[in-house]
Amino acid sequence: MAEGLWGRMRRCGQDRALALAFGGALAAGRFQVWYQPKFDLDTGGLRGAEALVRWQRAEGLVPPDRFIPVLERTGQIAALDAEVLRQVCRDIGEIRRRQLAPGCISVNLSRRHLARPDAAKRIGALAAGAGVGGGELAFEITESAAESDADRLAEQACRLRAMGFGVEMDDFGAGSSTLGSLARIPFDALKLDRSLVGRAGQPRMDEILACTVEMARRLGMEVVAEGVETAAHAQALRRAGCRLAQGYYFSRPLPREEFFALVQREATR
């Protein structure tokens, strides 16, 4: 018990250190955007990517699941969301200057960010200032965030969609109030949580996946499977009617220049 208490005290100290270091790290450009490519399960072609953030410190990369919850609690996450979006818009512009098309890039939006009444307006202004169009960007909202205040999020989602951006439910299947959220928020896509995808190929799960894909189709939504790690997973998802997937079976997350190279290779296929 004493060790458990010591462990918690140590973690609290580490959390405070991360929160205090955030502002300086942001100003110094220590946060980098990497890209997790999305592929078409039928053709194998690149269809876009999810933007992921990495924090480079002297001791190495800090895992996102280590610092993002801290920044959520302190309210600093909105500044990080804005920095990620800025870098993504920059990279889309760079890819376009190379006369290439990366597909739609999805960016995660935090619950704390979406709580701001002017969140959609700020996002639209940042993208417009970078010359990025709506069809080039989508925004992922976690299932847990959608559960917390669906009416407010529905308003923000409608504003983003009115600007031409896609809105996606992330981590579908990991929460407890998914269907209620789907009834109120006009999502363009569902991202199947890896807890579901990891069981693809099991008979009962395959039925659940097929029904989920059919429901999404009827609601006018695409389905993206995340965390695909094996050929068996990919085959089961394809049988269920899922068209888009991401995960280590296809590609690990890539730093920007490696992602640019992938886009270049795809253009010559």
C-alpha positions in Angstrom: 0.0 0.0 0.0 2.9 2.3 0.9 4.5 1.6 -2.5 1.2 2.3 -4.2 0.9 5.7 -2.5 4.5 6.5 -3.4 3.8 5.5 -7.0 0.8 7.9 -7.1 2.8 10.7 -5.6 5.6 10.2 -8.1 3.1 10.2 -11.0 1.6 13.4 -9.7 5.0 15.0 -9.6 5.7 13.9 -13.2 2.3 15.2 -14.3 3.1 18.6 -12.8 6.5 18.6 -14.5 4.9 17.9 -17.9 2.3 20.6 -17.4 4.9 23.2 -16.5 7.2 22.2 -19.4 4.3 22.4 -21.9 4.4 26.1 -22.7 8.2 26.1 -23.3 8.0 23.0 -25.4 5.3 24.4 -27.5 7.2 27.6 -28.1 10.3 25.6 -29.0 8.6 23.5 -31.6 9.0 20.2 -29.6 5.6 18.9 -30.8 5.7 17.0 -34.1 2.8 15.7 -36.2 3.1 12.2 -37.5 0.7 10.5 -39.8 -1.1 7.2 -39.6 -2.1 6.3 -43.2 -5.6 5.1 -44.0 -6.0 2.6 -46.8 -8.8 1.3 -49.0 -9.5 -2.3 -48.1 -10.6 -3.1 -51.6 -8.0 -1.5 -53.7 -5.1 -1.1 -51.2 -4.8 2.6 -52.2 -4.0 5.4 -49.8 -7.1 7.3 -48.8 -5.8 9.8 -46.2 -4.3 9.7 -42.8 -4.9 10.5 -39.1 -2.7 13.2 -37.6 -0.9 12.1 -34.4 1.1 14.2 -32.1 4.6 13.4 -30.6 6.4 15.3 -27.9 10.2 15.3 -28.4 12.1 15.7 -25.2 15.8 15.3 -24.4 15.2 11.8 -23.1 13.2 10.8 -26.2 9.6 10.8 -27.4 6.9 11.1 -24.7 4.0 8.8 -25.5 0.7 10.6 -26.3 -1.2 8.6 -23.7 1.3 10.0 -21.1 0.9 13.7 -21.7 -2.5 14.2 -23.4 -4.5 13.3 -20.2 -2.4 15.7 -18.3 -3.1 18.5 -20.7 -6.8 17.7 -20.8 -6.9 18.1 -17.0 -5.0 21.4 -17.0 -6.9 22.9 -20.0 -3.7 23.2 -22.1 -4.9 20.7 -24.6 -6.7 23.4 -26.7 -3.4 25.0 -27.4 -2.0 21.7 -28.5 -5.0 21.0 -30.7 -4.4 24.4 -32.4 -0.7 23.6 -33.0 -1.5 20.2 -34.5 -4.0 21.8 -36.8 -1.5 24.4 -37.8 1.1 21.8 -38.7 -1.4 19.7 -40.6 -2.5 22.7 -42.7 1.1 23.5 -43.4 1.8 19.9 -44.5 -1.3 19.8 -46.7 -0.1 23.0 -48.4 3.4 21.5 -48.9 1.9 18.3 -50.4 -0.3 20.4 -52.7 2.8 22.4 -53.8 4.3 19.1 -54.8 1.2 18.6 -57.0 0.2 15.6 -54.9 -3.1 14.8 -53.1 -2.8 13.2 -49.6 -6.5 12.4 -49.3 -8.5 13.7 -46.3 -6.4 14.2 -43.1 -8.3 13.8 -39.8 -7.3 15.7 -36.7 -8.4 14.9 -33.1 -10.3 17.5 -31.2 -10.3 17.3 -27.4 -13.3 17.6 -25.2 -11.9 20.7 -23.5 -11.3 22.4 -26.9 -14.9 21.7 -28.1 -16.2 23.2 -24.8 -15.3 26.6 -26.1 -18.3 28.3 -27.8 -16.1 29.7 -30.5 -14.2 26.5 -31.2 -15.6 25.9 -34.7 -15.1 29.5 -35.7 -11.4 29.4 -34.6 -10.8 26.2 -36.4 -12.4 27.5 -39.6 -10.3 30.7 -39.5 -7.1 28.8 -39.0 -7.8 26.5 -41.9 -8.9 29.3 -44.1 -5.8 31.4 -43.3 -3.7 28.4 -44.4 -5.7 28.1 -47.6 -6.9 24.6 -46.7 -10.3 23.6 -48.0 -13.0 21.6 -46.2 -12.6 18.4 -48.2 -9.0 18.2 -47.1 -9.7 18.0 -43.4 -11.9 16.0 -41.0 -12.1 16.2 -37.2 -12.4 13.3 -34.9 -14.4 13.5 -31.7 -14.0 10.7 -29.2 -17.1 8.6 -28.3 -16.6 9.6 -24.6 -16.6 13.3 -25.5 -19.7 12.8 -27.5 -21.4 11.3 -24.5 -20.5 14.2 -22.2 -22.5 16.9 -23.9 -24.1 15.8 -27.1 -26.2 18.9 -27.7 -23.2 21.2 -27.5 -21.2 18.9 -29.7 -24.0 18.6 -32.2 -23.9 22.4 -32.6 -20.1 22.5 -33.1 -20.3 19.5 -35.5 -23.0 21.3 -37.6 -20.8 24.4 -37.8 -17.8 22.4 -38.9 -19.8 20.5 -41.5 -21.3 23.8 -42.8 -17.7 24.8 -43.5 -17.2 21.7 -45.5 -15.2 19.7 -42.9 -15.9 16.1 -42.1 -16.8 15.1 -38.5 -16.0 11.6 -37.3 -16.8 9.6 -34.2 -13.5 8.2 -32.8 -13.3 5.0 -30.6 -16.7 3.8 -31.7 -17.7 0.8 -29.5 -15.5 1.8 -26.5 -18.2 3.8 -24.6 -21.7 3.2 -23.3 -24.0 5.8 -24.9 -23.0 5.5 -28.6 -26.4 5.2 -30.2 -27.8 8.2 -28.4 -24.9 10.3 -29.6 -25.4 9.1 -33.2 -29.0 10.2 -33.0 -28.0 13.7 -32.1 -24.7 14.4 -33.8 -24.4 14.4 -37.6 -21.2 12.3 -38.0 -19.8 11.6 -41.4 -17.8 8.6 -40.3 -17.4 6.0 -37.5 -14.0 4.8 -36.5 -14.2 1.4 -35.0 -12.3 1.1 -31.8 -9.4 -1.4 -31.7 -11.2 -3.4 -29.0 -13.7 -4.4 -31.7 -11.2 -4.7 -34.5 -8.9 -6.9 -32.5 -11.7 -9.5 -32.3 -12.5 -9.4 -36.0 -12.8 -12.9 -37.4 -14.7 -14.2 -34.4 -18.2 -15.3 -35.5 -20.3 -13.1 -33.1 -18.0 -10.1 -33.6 -18.2 -10.5 -37.3 -22.0 -10.2 -37.1 -21.7 -7.1 -34.9 -19.3 -5.6 -37.4 -21.5 -6.3 -40.3 -24.5 -4.8 -38.6 -22.5 -1.8 -37.6 -21.3 -1.2 -41.1 -24.9 -1.5 -42.4 -26.2 0.9 -39.8 -23.5 3.4 -40.8 -24.3 3.0 -44.5 -28.0 3.7 -43.8 -27.0 6.9 -41.9 -24.7 8.0 -44.7 -21.5 7.4 -42.8 -18.3 5.7 -43.8 -16.6 3.2 -41.5 -12.9 3.3 -40.7 -11.3 0.4 -38.7 -8.3 1.4 -36.5 -5.8 -0.9 -35.0 -5.7 -3.4 -37.8 -2.7 -5.6 -37.1 -3.2 -8.8 -39.1 -4.3 -10.0 -42.6 -7.1 -12.0 -40.9 -8.5 -8.8 -39.3 -8.3 -7.0 -42.7 -10.1 -9.9 -44.4 -12.9 -10.1 -41.8 -13.4 -6.3 -42.0 -13.7 -6.5 -45.8 -16.2 -9.3 -45.5 -18.2 -7.1 -43.1 -18.3 -4.3 -45.7 -15.8 -2.0 -44.1 -13.9 0.0 -46.7 -11.2 2.0 -44.9 -8.6 0.8 -42.4 -5.5 1.9 -40.6 -3.0 0.1 -38.4 0.4 -1.6 -38.3 -0.7 -4.3 -40.8 -0.7 -1.5 -43.4 1.7 1.1 -42.0 3.1 2.4 -38.7 2.7 6.1 -38.0 5.1 8.1 -40.2 6.9 11.4 -39.7 6.0 14.0 -42.2 8.7 13.5 -44.8 8.1 9.7 -44.8 4.4 10.4 -45.2 5.1 12.7 -48.1 7.2 10.0 -49.7 4.3 7.5 -49.3 2.0 10.0 -51.0 4.5 10.4 -53.8 4.7 6.6 -54.3 0.9 6.3 -54.3 0.7 8.9 -57.1 2.9 6.7 -59.3 1.0 3.4 -58.7 
